[in-house]
Amino acid sequence: MPDFNVKVENVVAVATLDVSIPLDKMLSKTERSEYEPEQFPGLVYRPEGLNVAALIFSSGKIVCTGARSPEAAKDAMMKVVRKIQEIGITVPKVFDIQIENMVASSQLSSTLSLEELAMSLDNAEYEPEQFPGLVYRITDPRISFLLFSTGRIIITGAQSEKDIHRGLLKLRDNLKKAGVRAEPAKV
């Protein structure tokens, strides 16, 4: 059986430094940053040469989004932490970087009848007046799928690429149980 071709679209990583970060100071010493506390409590920093955005909070929490792999997300997080150190803020030498969410896409080789799937699958929601896709959730791994009539699949909530592939195999099995041909599209 062929494997699903998966494209990781976005990885969200989180780190907590457990130090106070003066966001006004960071704004004044960091290019490519925005801070409007009356609109959003964090500073948005876009490191040079990376297609990521880091949300930096005064509590020391950092959320990095936009990377295309867990490794790229962790590398971007390290660059953000180095920038915080460069402006004179002491941070712990050791801190944990967690992958909170991965968004990926894949494709089935056939089209889907979302109305029929909504009736056949448990934990499925389909309201075409509000959104053109069917939302389908599984619990192990804890992932949500957005299924479109074209066979396109968007996967959200995974914390690793392994979870994405495990989830897609489960999705394929559940679609087959519902009577749907659910083979991955050929690349």
Wavefront OBJ file of the C-alpha trace (Angstrom):
o trace
v 0.000 0.000 0.000
v 1.458 3.379 -0.955
v 2.210 5.942 1.707
v 0.648 9.360 1.757
v 2.678 12.197 0.295
v 2.716 14.794 3.075
v 3.767 18.415 2.880
v 4.345 20.153 6.203
v 2.904 23.658 5.873
v 3.491 25.130 9.337
v 5.087 24.159 12.635
v 4.353 25.963 15.908
v 7.004 25.668 18.634
v 6.841 27.008 22.181
v 9.547 27.736 24.741
v 9.287 29.188 28.218
v 12.416 30.941 29.450
v 11.061 31.740 32.940
v 12.593 35.221 32.853
v 10.938 38.591 32.458
v 11.492 40.129 29.027
v 11.128 43.920 28.773
v 9.250 44.156 25.485
v 9.708 47.934 25.105
v 13.493 47.451 25.329
v 13.326 44.586 22.857
v 11.316 46.727 20.435
v 13.808 49.592 20.612
v 16.821 47.313 20.019
v 15.410 44.866 17.495
v 14.652 45.492 13.842
v 11.756 43.667 12.234
v 9.663 43.740 15.398
v 6.266 45.153 16.279
v 4.734 45.776 19.657
v 1.297 47.300 20.176
v 0.262 46.225 23.684
v -3.212 47.758 23.371
v -3.889 45.340 20.480
v -1.837 42.264 21.426
v 0.152 41.552 24.621
v 3.203 40.156 22.836
v 5.967 41.488 20.647
v 6.046 40.090 17.109
v 9.591 39.520 15.871
v 10.471 38.301 12.383
v 14.111 37.188 12.322
v 16.086 38.227 9.230
v 16.340 35.502 6.594
v 13.723 33.223 8.143
v 10.094 32.867 7.143
v 8.932 32.670 10.736
v 7.333 34.956 13.268
v 8.087 34.788 16.962
v 5.551 36.003 19.494
v 7.503 37.065 22.567
v 5.693 37.714 25.826
v 6.972 39.590 28.864
v 6.557 36.390 30.922
v 9.370 34.783 28.925
v 7.094 32.624 26.813
v 7.939 32.494 23.099
v 5.760 31.060 20.340
v 7.452 30.550 16.990
v 5.284 29.928 13.929
v 5.808 29.583 10.202
v 8.588 27.000 10.044
v 8.206 24.080 7.639
v 9.744 21.391 9.834
v 10.258 20.704 13.548
v 14.017 21.153 13.071
v 13.534 24.544 11.366
v 11.163 25.614 14.174
v 13.737 24.699 16.825
v 16.531 26.439 14.895
v 14.384 29.572 14.575
v 13.605 29.461 18.297
v 17.329 29.311 19.103
v 17.949 32.382 16.896
v 15.182 34.262 18.698
v 16.671 33.353 22.088
v 20.139 34.488 20.914
v 18.614 37.828 19.859
v 17.084 38.192 23.341
v 20.536 37.521 24.825
v 22.140 40.074 22.467
v 20.024 42.864 23.915
v 21.308 42.064 27.401
v 18.700 39.729 28.856
v 20.074 36.720 30.712
v 18.243 33.552 29.804
v 18.645 30.006 31.126
v 21.314 27.928 29.402
v 18.887 25.019 29.191
v 15.224 25.340 28.249
v 12.714 23.088 26.564
v 11.323 23.681 23.075
v 8.016 21.905 22.473
v 6.305 21.340 19.144
v 2.722 22.374 19.885
v 1.102 22.005 16.482
v 1.944 20.916 12.978
v -0.197 21.654 9.950
v 0.307 19.501 6.877
v -1.467 18.668 3.641
v -1.970 15.548 1.590
v -4.179 14.313 -1.221
v -6.380 11.313 -1.920
v -6.530 9.869 -5.425
v -10.322 10.231 -5.553
v -12.995 12.788 -4.790
v -15.119 12.632 -1.651
v -18.833 12.979 -1.001
v -18.701 15.071 2.143
v -22.433 14.718 2.799
v -22.140 10.922 2.860
v -19.006 11.030 5.009
v -20.696 13.318 7.524
v -23.316 10.609 8.024
v -20.830 7.715 8.094
v -18.026 8.963 10.333
v -18.220 9.535 14.070
v -16.684 12.842 15.197
v -17.327 14.478 11.818
v -18.793 17.946 11.329
v -19.947 19.287 7.996
v -21.710 22.616 7.589
v -21.185 23.660 3.952
v -22.888 27.042 4.504
v -20.098 27.960 6.933
v -17.062 26.074 5.590
v -16.541 24.009 2.419
v -14.720 21.163 4.165
v -15.652 18.382 6.538
v -13.918 18.466 9.934
v -13.021 15.007 11.214
v -11.312 14.397 14.546
v -9.499 11.360 15.916
v -8.130 10.903 19.429
v -5.041 8.711 18.960
v -3.106 10.592 17.814
v -5.087 13.725 18.679
v -5.486 15.191 15.188
v -8.115 17.020 13.173
v -8.524 16.609 9.446
v -10.143 19.021 7.052
v -11.441 16.932 4.162
v -12.455 18.563 0.897
v -14.532 17.121 -1.932
v -11.465 17.271 -4.219
v -9.725 14.701 -1.979
v -7.445 17.325 -0.447
v -6.647 16.764 3.220
v -5.373 19.319 5.725
v -4.012 17.818 8.948
v -3.852 19.926 12.126
v -2.945 19.327 15.745
v -0.120 16.825 15.249
v 3.017 17.149 17.331
v 5.283 15.105 15.063
v 5.527 13.857 11.499
v 5.099 10.348 12.880
v 1.721 11.411 14.320
v 0.727 12.831 10.922
v 1.460 9.537 9.168
v -0.211 7.454 11.910
v -3.253 9.713 11.701
v -3.458 9.431 7.925
v -3.348 5.634 8.115
v -6.176 5.728 10.655
v -8.104 8.129 8.433
v -7.636 5.807 5.457
v -8.891 2.825 7.489
v -11.912 4.766 8.759
v -12.763 5.996 5.260
v -12.569 2.444 3.945
v -14.901 1.266 6.725
v -17.284 3.999 5.556
v -17.129 2.559 2.031
v -14.859 5.209 0.535
v -11.902 4.449 -1.728
v -9.145 6.178 0.204
v -5.840 5.675 -1.553
v -3.176 8.357 -1.492
v -2.696 10.300 -4.716
v 0.322 9.250 -6.736
v 3.077 11.819 -6.689
l 1 2 3 4 5 6 7 8 9 10 11 12 13 14 15 16 17 18 19 20 21 22 23 24 25 26 27 28 29 30 31 32 33 34 35 36 37 38 39 40 41 42 43 44 45 46 47 48 49 50 51 52 53 54 55 56 57 58 59 60 61 62 63 64 65 66 67 68 69 70 71 72 73 74 75 76 77 78 79 80 81 82 83 84 85 86 87 88 89 90 91 92 93 94 95 96 97 98 99 100 101 102 103 104 105 106 107 108 109 110 111 112 113 114 115 116 117 118 119 120 121 122 123 124 125 126 127 128 129 130 131 132 133 134 135 136 137 138 139 140 141 142 143 144 145 146 147 148 149 150 151 152 153 154 155 156 157 158 159 160 161 162 163 164 165 166 167 168 169 170 171 172 173 174 175 176 177 178 179 180 181 182 183 184 185 186 187
